[in-house]
Every structure is written in C-alpha cells, then in structure tokens.
Amino acid sequence: MEALATYTSYPLSESDWRGRFVFDLVQALAAHPDCRLRLWGPPGPRPENTRYIASSTEQDWLRTLLEQGGIAHLLRNHPLTGLVTALGLMQRLRRIYRRETDVDLVHAYWLQTALPLMGTSTPLVASVLGTDMRLLSWPGMIIALRRLFRQRRTFLAPNAAWMVPILERHFGDCATVRYMPFGIADRWFAIRRNPDMNPRRWLVVLRLTKKKIGPLFEWGDGLFSGQDELHLFGPRQEDVAIPAWVHYHGPADPADLVNHWYSSATGMISLSAHDEGRPQVLLEAMAAGLPVIVSPLDAHREIVHHGKSGFHVDNADQLATALRTLGDPETNRAFSQRARSHMQNEIGTWAACAERYLDAFRTVCEASRT
C-alpha cells in the first residue's frame, strides 16, 4: 500500500519537540514492508525509504506556519491571520490531493487537512486529535465532513476513547470509527527511575499558553519551595508571566528529558484547561514510571487512574495533598510501577501503533476495491 501522509506539525531537527508523534508514527510505518509513504508537511528528518513531495516554496510556507504555532494557535490568538492562513493551507492541500492521485489512500493527521479532498474519491484514514473536536462546533462543519466522508471509504482514528461516541453519533453511518491510541517510543520504557527526594523535583512539560498552564501558578504559589521544586519545560507561545519560584528551562529537548530529568524526577504535573485529546507527554511520562498529577479533563481521566497511577486534582488543597502523598518514596514507587504497567498493557510501542494503522489502511483499501 502507498499512502500520502499530510500534516502541519513535524520536528525540524532531531531535538525539536514539535510534532514528535507524527515523526514517531512515520518512522514506525516506514519500517513496515507492507507500507510506502509519500510525505507532505514541514521539512525535517525522515526515513530514507519515504518520498517527500513538498516543493521548496511549500516547505518555506509550512516552516513559517510551524514557527507561528500552527493553525489552531493562530485562530485562537489572531483570528484574521489564522483564517487567511487556514485558507492558504486548504488551497495548497487541494493542489497536492489532485496531483498525487495514484496513491492507495490519504492519511491526514488532522481532520482539517482532509477537507480539501472534497470532490475526489481517494480513501481516507484520519487521525482525530483534541483540537479536531472543537472544529466540529464550527457552523456547517459536520455537514461538510459528512459530505466528504460519503464520497470515499473513510476511517476515523481518534487517539482517545472519549472521542469515539461523539464521532459515532455524527459520522457512524458514513465512516468507520475506531479508537487508535498513538504509541510510545521504546526509550521512555527503558528509563530506570531513581528519584531524588531531596529536593523533590516536579516536572511540567507543555507549550506555554494560559490554557495549558491552567491554575498551576495560582495553586502552586507557596507549595513549591524548599523540599519541592517545580521545573517547567516548553516554548512560550503566549505572553505568560512565570513566577520567580518556577525553574524555567525553555523548550524541551527530548534527549535531555530522557537522559537527565525523567529518571530523577518525583512526578509530572499537568493542570491544563486546554482542549486535550490524549496528551502524548503524559503517556511518555507514565511509560517512564513517573506518577502524574492532572486536572480532571476527560483526556486526563481516561489515562490516569486516580489513586493508582496518579491523582486528579480540582483545587489547591487537593494539589497539596497529592504532592505530599507522592512525596513518600514507598508510595511513589508503587504509583510508578502501576503507571508504567498501564502504558505497557494498554498503549504499547510505536511498532504496535503502526500495526493498528496498517489494519486501518487495509480496511479502506480493500473496501474501495469491492
């Protein structure tokens, strides 16, 4: 099978944090003998046995989009610029889809990148993320997507189980919907923790926006001093004031997190109020054996078993209790073992994820031939 993969986020270098899940899935699919890939997205490191089809002009445009934070970020913070940019993306994708007509299917990494397929019959596998669920609230979007899906064999692959009933309700009669969790790289499972409990180091890894930070700075004021330290990693995508008691390290380097921080950290914290699908950074942290403290979003509740692999917290007092509980070394080890075991049993590696996607590819291709 030959698939055309389209995406708007991708690491520009081996150390770049952006679009790591796309990079990892591309690597896993390209390693499989039953799959050939054509790639259209931002430039960056790619497997040798893939074909990159973005022109130099398109590469420059996609790189700029990536550096601006992506379509969703622009639409939230600069609506007019975001709309113009979104239209530019649709036009470019429309040309690509009409030029690359000899592929067996299109794999779109967001629903928005599938929309320009309208008017063609190429089979579609779409990875559905958290931001896509907000897209469904736009006027006329569900009607447009239903029309798109009816023109072809369509497979929707949400990366979180909570999305399935919503997608089934809207599209179950015109698309196959199946929960398809992304995988976790082997390097995270290979980490051996030896947390330093003096001081206790709590990690936060995210894009710095007001919604991503949530109430962390408000609730954490007074909790992180002396015995407990808060270490923050991530690029500034909004002008968010960082308190003096936060140890801010700038954008995350995955190799640095693996080789230094995750093995010695006490746990991971995410109090995000963002439209999360299934936060990859939390999956990786839990695979590394980090207990996690999270806000009670559906995306968090789905992967964090309260009182077993981490805690859901809804106020500052609950945060303080969670910090105190996981600060006990014996309790921390028990939560660590359960977190890693859950990731191994329920999510697995990127090789396992590639097999799930190859099954989806086969499904749409075989159905299209009948």
Legacy VTK file of the C-alpha trace (Angstrom):
# vtk DataFile Version 3.0
C-alpha trace
ASCII
DATASET POLYDATA
POINTS 370 float
0.000 0.000 0.000
1.135 3.518 -0.747
-0.196 6.287 1.484
0.043 10.044 1.144
0.536 11.459 4.652
-0.339 15.132 5.192
0.455 17.034 8.371
1.298 20.558 9.541
3.448 19.777 12.596
6.764 17.936 12.439
10.144 18.262 14.183
12.573 20.346 12.148
15.510 18.552 13.804
16.166 15.507 15.989
15.945 17.676 19.120
12.792 19.583 18.111
9.743 18.809 20.329
7.085 19.819 17.784
5.082 17.088 16.068
7.052 14.258 17.673
4.072 11.915 17.414
3.960 12.425 13.640
7.701 11.735 13.415
7.413 8.569 15.511
4.438 7.178 13.574
6.076 7.960 10.219
9.197 6.124 11.395
7.195 3.095 12.506
5.084 2.907 9.335
8.096 3.371 7.062
9.832 0.434 8.748
6.996 -1.921 7.758
7.446 -3.817 4.463
3.740 -3.502 3.574
3.732 0.297 3.539
5.199 3.015 1.349
4.825 6.665 2.304
4.702 9.965 0.480
5.042 12.849 2.917
3.710 16.402 2.684
4.412 18.578 5.684
7.129 20.722 7.266
10.710 19.704 6.444
12.613 17.631 8.970
14.403 14.295 9.465
12.673 11.470 7.581
13.256 7.763 6.966
15.240 7.103 3.789
12.538 4.860 2.297
9.913 7.649 2.190
9.249 10.135 -0.581
8.992 13.791 0.424
6.843 15.729 -2.041
6.651 19.279 -0.660
8.227 21.826 -3.000
10.804 24.299 -1.690
8.153 27.041 -1.676
5.738 24.801 0.233
8.486 23.864 2.687
9.145 27.526 3.460
5.417 28.192 3.949
4.970 25.146 6.203
8.048 26.029 8.250
6.657 29.513 8.845
3.296 28.049 9.878
5.033 25.733 12.329
7.044 28.582 13.831
3.851 30.642 14.225
2.377 27.875 16.401
0.063 26.227 13.880
-3.442 26.900 12.572
-5.290 26.304 15.861
-2.960 28.668 17.747
-3.356 31.396 15.118
-7.143 31.069 15.068
-7.300 31.412 18.868
-4.941 34.363 19.150
-5.019 36.101 15.756
-8.352 35.128 14.160
-7.989 37.104 10.933
-4.433 35.894 10.300
-5.496 32.390 11.290
-8.385 32.388 8.813
-6.202 33.629 5.944
-3.549 31.036 6.812
-6.137 28.247 7.042
-7.438 29.148 3.571
-3.863 29.099 2.278
-3.380 25.625 3.732
-6.598 24.377 2.139
-5.535 25.674 -1.278
-2.116 24.027 -1.066
-3.571 20.709 0.070
-6.179 20.797 -2.686
-3.387 21.041 -5.282
-1.498 18.174 -3.631
-4.540 15.879 -3.477
-5.294 16.465 -7.142
-1.689 15.985 -8.176
-0.942 12.807 -6.186
-3.866 10.741 -7.427
-2.013 7.439 -7.835
-1.794 6.653 -4.099
-3.928 3.984 -2.426
-5.099 6.286 0.355
-4.558 9.572 2.182
-3.564 9.592 5.839
-4.493 13.003 7.245
-3.102 13.752 10.696
-5.914 16.227 11.446
-9.470 16.449 10.113
-8.697 19.937 8.819
-6.065 18.528 6.443
-8.646 16.127 4.961
-11.193 18.800 3.963
-9.549 19.648 0.582
-10.181 16.040 -0.536
-13.743 17.176 -1.317
-14.680 16.159 -4.853
-12.283 13.189 -5.023
-12.814 9.537 -4.093
-9.413 8.690 -2.581
-9.827 6.517 0.549
-9.104 8.352 3.794
-7.683 7.452 7.193
-7.827 10.486 9.503
-6.119 10.733 12.883
-8.514 12.709 15.079
-6.970 14.831 17.845
-8.361 17.010 20.620
-8.352 20.201 18.542
-10.470 18.434 15.913
-13.305 18.088 18.397
-13.541 21.879 18.666
-13.581 22.021 14.865
-16.870 20.112 14.949
-18.551 23.066 16.688
-17.954 25.387 13.739
-21.112 26.214 11.743
-21.596 23.804 8.856
-18.520 21.718 9.689
-20.340 18.467 10.482
-22.381 18.754 7.271
-19.208 19.390 5.234
-17.370 16.456 6.814
-20.306 14.099 6.270
-20.327 15.056 2.601
-16.566 14.478 2.418
-16.778 11.065 4.089
-19.662 9.878 1.896
-17.514 10.389 -1.213
-14.978 7.732 -0.183
-14.189 4.893 2.188
-13.330 6.701 5.442
-11.713 5.501 8.641
-11.623 7.897 11.626
-8.913 7.082 14.157
-9.396 9.145 17.352
-6.382 8.928 19.644
-8.594 8.982 22.763
-11.528 6.726 23.641
-13.698 9.610 24.908
-13.977 10.917 21.332
-15.474 7.696 19.952
-19.150 8.167 20.981
-19.136 11.763 19.706
-17.696 10.756 16.343
-20.013 7.742 16.115
-23.021 9.996 16.713
-22.068 12.367 13.919
-20.377 10.063 11.402
-21.057 6.438 12.321
-23.226 5.914 9.239
-20.617 7.221 6.777
-17.256 6.292 8.357
-15.639 3.567 10.419
-14.696 4.949 13.848
-12.136 3.103 15.941
-10.082 4.183 18.935
-6.421 4.191 17.844
-4.007 5.267 20.591
-0.643 6.569 19.499
2.351 4.542 20.612
5.183 5.324 22.995
8.854 5.234 21.986
10.969 2.468 23.468
13.336 4.995 25.067
10.663 6.059 27.581
10.004 2.488 28.739
13.778 1.958 29.063
14.206 4.712 31.671
15.111 3.403 35.121
13.960 5.769 37.824
15.967 6.626 40.882
14.102 9.724 42.055
15.988 12.184 44.200
13.586 13.049 47.014
15.782 15.805 48.444
14.679 18.085 46.964
11.650 16.615 45.204
11.599 17.722 41.563
8.218 18.001 39.833
8.167 18.403 36.047
5.780 20.314 33.771
6.299 19.824 30.016
3.977 21.798 27.708
3.538 24.733 25.358
3.310 27.879 27.484
-0.199 29.233 26.981
-2.698 30.399 29.572
-4.947 27.398 28.973
-2.095 24.905 29.045
-0.783 26.307 32.342
-4.301 26.404 33.805
-4.382 27.227 37.544
-0.894 25.814 38.191
0.790 29.088 39.130
-2.129 30.161 41.317
-2.468 26.865 43.179
1.274 26.210 43.330
2.152 29.503 44.997
3.607 28.591 48.385
3.728 24.843 47.673
6.954 24.774 45.674
9.700 25.979 47.961
12.379 24.207 49.924
11.643 20.480 49.667
9.530 20.672 46.469
10.746 22.276 43.228
8.725 22.928 40.056
10.689 22.593 36.800
8.944 23.913 33.675
9.868 22.973 30.085
8.290 24.308 26.903
8.249 27.147 24.359
6.456 30.414 25.063
3.516 30.557 22.666
1.771 33.279 24.663
2.972 36.040 26.948
2.579 34.130 30.216
4.238 35.564 33.340
6.341 32.870 35.059
6.646 33.233 38.862
10.109 33.528 40.360
9.692 30.230 42.246
9.385 28.284 38.957
12.584 26.853 37.439
12.016 27.557 33.724
14.278 25.700 31.266
12.900 26.792 27.881
11.770 24.409 25.111
12.020 20.721 25.967
14.803 18.621 24.475
13.526 15.008 24.384
17.053 13.599 24.759
17.676 15.776 27.823
14.383 14.693 29.372
15.248 11.032 28.791
18.876 11.172 29.865
18.596 13.515 32.828
15.240 14.665 34.085
12.779 11.770 33.983
14.990 9.308 35.862
15.413 11.603 38.850
12.061 13.432 38.944
9.408 12.812 41.597
6.484 13.163 39.186
4.793 15.046 36.348
2.088 17.729 36.675
-0.456 18.943 34.103
-3.299 21.214 35.215
-4.183 22.077 31.625
-7.590 23.534 30.742
-6.810 23.169 27.014
-8.801 21.024 24.542
-6.647 17.957 25.112
-7.124 14.797 23.103
-4.696 12.349 24.645
-1.570 14.247 25.795
1.450 12.372 24.467
3.757 13.920 27.051
1.732 12.311 29.852
1.831 8.911 28.162
5.615 9.164 27.848
5.996 10.292 31.452
3.922 7.373 32.718
5.838 4.943 30.486
8.986 6.237 32.169
7.382 5.426 35.520
6.516 8.957 36.593
3.407 9.331 38.776
1.268 12.189 37.457
-0.947 14.896 38.935
-3.538 16.217 36.481
-6.621 18.379 36.092
-9.909 16.456 35.751
-10.266 16.737 31.959
-11.803 13.790 30.124
-8.471 13.285 28.354
-6.688 13.046 31.718
-9.282 10.869 33.441
-9.009 8.360 30.635
-5.298 7.671 31.103
-4.645 8.458 34.779
-6.207 6.083 37.297
-6.939 8.266 40.313
-5.225 6.981 43.450
-3.314 4.312 41.499
-1.058 5.837 38.827
-1.628 9.467 39.798
-4.194 11.968 41.050
-6.910 14.169 39.549
-6.969 17.483 41.408
-9.628 20.192 41.328
-8.270 22.767 43.763
-5.134 23.894 45.582
-5.794 21.729 48.650
-6.049 18.600 46.512
-2.810 19.545 44.766
-1.060 19.922 48.118
-2.360 16.523 49.257
-1.199 14.850 46.032
2.271 16.374 46.363
2.528 15.211 49.946
1.299 11.681 49.160
3.620 11.142 46.189
6.486 12.680 48.144
6.642 9.482 50.177
9.281 7.245 48.481
7.454 3.946 49.020
4.140 5.329 47.764
5.901 6.936 44.816
7.431 3.601 43.777
4.046 1.851 43.906
2.415 4.546 41.731
5.408 4.414 39.386
5.062 0.688 38.790
1.333 0.950 38.112
1.792 3.889 35.713
4.391 2.046 33.622
2.438 -1.210 33.628
-0.699 0.602 32.418
1.192 2.139 29.484
2.785 -1.192 28.541
-0.506 -3.095 28.626
-2.916 -0.508 27.200
-0.830 1.608 24.798
2.381 -0.174 23.806
5.127 0.917 21.440
5.041 2.768 18.134
5.533 -0.564 16.334
2.236 -1.734 17.841
0.607 1.562 16.819
1.868 1.115 13.247
0.190 -2.281 13.091
-3.097 -0.684 14.172
-2.801 1.922 11.427
-1.825 -0.624 8.793
-5.010 -2.520 9.624
-6.958 0.723 9.046
-5.115 1.270 5.746
-6.036 -2.242 4.617
-9.652 -1.722 5.663
-10.197 1.346 3.467
-8.217 -0.049 0.530
-9.968 -3.424 0.458
-13.407 -1.839 0.848
-12.661 0.571 -2.003
-11.838 -2.299 -4.362
-15.170 -4.077 -3.802
LINES 1 371
370 0 1 2 3 4 5 6 7 8 9 10 11 12 13 14 15 16 17 18 19 20 21 22 23 24 25 26 27 28 29 30 31 32 33 34 35 36 37 38 39 40 41 42 43 44 45 46 47 48 49 50 51 52 53 54 55 56 57 58 59 60 61 62 63 64 65 66 67 68 69 70 71 72 73 74 75 76 77 78 79 80 81 82 83 84 85 86 87 88 89 90 91 92 93 94 95 96 97 98 99 100 101 102 103 104 105 106 107 108 109 110 111 112 113 114 115 116 117 118 119 120 121 122 123 124 125 126 127 128 129 130 131 132 133 134 135 136 137 138 139 140 141 142 143 144 145 146 147 148 149 150 151 152 153 154 155 156 157 158 159 160 161 162 163 164 165 166 167 168 169 170 171 172 173 174 175 176 177 178 179 180 181 182 183 184 185 186 187 188 189 190 191 192 193 194 195 196 197 198 199 200 201 202 203 204 205 206 207 208 209 210 211 212 213 214 215 216 217 218 219 220 221 222 223 224 225 226 227 228 229 230 231 232 233 234 235 236 237 238 239 240 241 242 243 244 245 246 247 248 249 250 251 252 253 254 255 256 257 258 259 260 261 262 263 264 265 266 267 268 269 270 271 272 273 274 275 276 277 278 279 280 281 282 283 284 285 286 287 288 289 290 291 292 293 294 295 296 297 298 299 300 301 302 303 304 305 306 307 308 309 310 311 312 313 314 315 316 317 318 319 320 321 322 323 324 325 326 327 328 329 330 331 332 333 334 335 336 337 338 339 340 341 342 343 344 345 346 347 348 349 350 351 352 353 354 355 356 357 358 359 360 361 362 363 364 365 366 367 368 369
